Amino acid sequence: IVTAFMNDPDVLILDEPTSALDIENERNIFELIQNIAQKLNIYVIVASHSPLAKYYANNIYEIKDHKIKHVKKQINNKKPHNKAICLILAVS
């Protein structure tokens, strides 16, 4: 993850960045992603099945029946930065 940020991207797409981690390390990774994204002022798109991910996202989208639906905007209590941290959930 840190290596990806070091390449100075405008947009970073992360696929399941917390898979196979315990809940404490999931929180640490999501906080790291959020903090670095805010400092670098970049867009981050996260595809995740983690229930914790929604607390770090500014926008949440679901993919269901081959359609993308905007579900919620900023459910966390933190002030959003200029760029969005989006969460994409695949729903069966």
MORASUL-V398812 format. One record per residue. N is the residue number from 0. OMEGA is omega as a letter, one per 20 degrees, with the letter a starting at -180 (none if undefined). D_FIRST is the distance of its C-alpha to the first C-alpha in Angstrom with 2 decimals. Layout:
n=N omega=OMEGA d_first=D_FIRST
n=N omega=OMEGA d_first=D_FIRST
This chain:
n=0 omega=a d_first=0.00
n=1 omega=r d_first=3.79
n=2 omega=r d_first=5.42
n=3 omega=r d_first=5.20
n=4 omega=a d_first=6.54
n=5 omega=r d_first=8.84
n=6 omega=r d_first=10.48
n=7 omega=a d_first=12.08
n=8 omega=r d_first=11.91
n=9 omega=r d_first=14.49
n=10 omega=r d_first=12.89
n=11 omega=r d_first=9.45
n=12 omega=a d_first=10.08
n=13 omega=r d_first=8.17
n=14 omega=r d_first=10.63
n=15 omega=a d_first=11.19
n=16 omega=a d_first=7.84
n=17 omega=a d_first=10.42
n=18 omega=r d_first=12.96
n=19 omega=r d_first=15.12
n=20 omega=r d_first=14.23
n=21 omega=a d_first=17.13
n=22 omega=r d_first=17.70
n=23 omega=r d_first=17.08
n=24 omega=r d_first=13.57
n=25 omega=r d_first=12.94
n=26 omega=a d_first=14.28
n=27 omega=a d_first=12.25
n=28 omega=r d_first=8.86
n=29 omega=r d_first=10.66
n=30 omega=r d_first=12.16
n=31 omega=r d_first=9.17
n=32 omega=a d_first=7.93
n=33 omega=a d_first=11.65
n=34 omega=r d_first=12.44
n=35 omega=r d_first=10.14
n=36 omega=r d_first=11.18
n=37 omega=a d_first=14.67
n=38 omega=a d_first=14.79
n=39 omega=r d_first=13.69
n=40 omega=r d_first=15.74
n=41 omega=r d_first=13.76
n=42 omega=r d_first=13.92
n=43 omega=r d_first=11.27
n=44 omega=a d_first=12.58
n=45 omega=r d_first=11.65
n=46 omega=a d_first=13.79
n=47 omega=r d_first=14.55
n=48 omega=a d_first=17.65
n=49 omega=r d_first=16.90
n=50 omega=r d_first=19.79
n=51 omega=a d_first=17.76
n=52 omega=a d_first=15.60
n=53 omega=a d_first=18.74
n=54 omega=a d_first=19.05
n=55 omega=a d_first=15.99
n=56 omega=r d_first=16.81
n=57 omega=r d_first=19.29
n=58 omega=r d_first=20.45
n=59 omega=r d_first=20.66
n=60 omega=r d_first=21.81
n=61 omega=r d_first=23.22
n=62 omega=a d_first=23.93
n=63 omega=a d_first=27.27
n=64 omega=r d_first=30.01
n=65 omega=r d_first=28.16
n=66 omega=r d_first=28.10
n=67 omega=a d_first=25.49
n=68 omega=r d_first=26.76
n=69 omega=a d_first=25.65
n=70 omega=a d_first=26.03
n=71 omega=r d_first=25.31
n=72 omega=r d_first=24.38
n=73 omega=r d_first=22.86
n=74 omega=r d_first=23.75
n=75 omega=a d_first=21.98
n=76 omega=a d_first=24.19
n=77 omega=r d_first=22.02
n=78 omega=a d_first=23.04
n=79 omega=r d_first=20.85
n=80 omega=a d_first=19.61
n=81 omega=a d_first=20.75
n=82 omega=a d_first=17.95
n=83 omega=r d_first=17.28
n=84 omega=a d_first=14.63
n=85 omega=r d_first=16.05
n=86 omega=r d_first=16.08
n=87 omega=r d_first=17.66
n=88 omega=r d_first=19.58
n=89 omega=a d_first=21.47
n=90 omega=a d_first=24.86
n=91 omega=none d_first=27.46
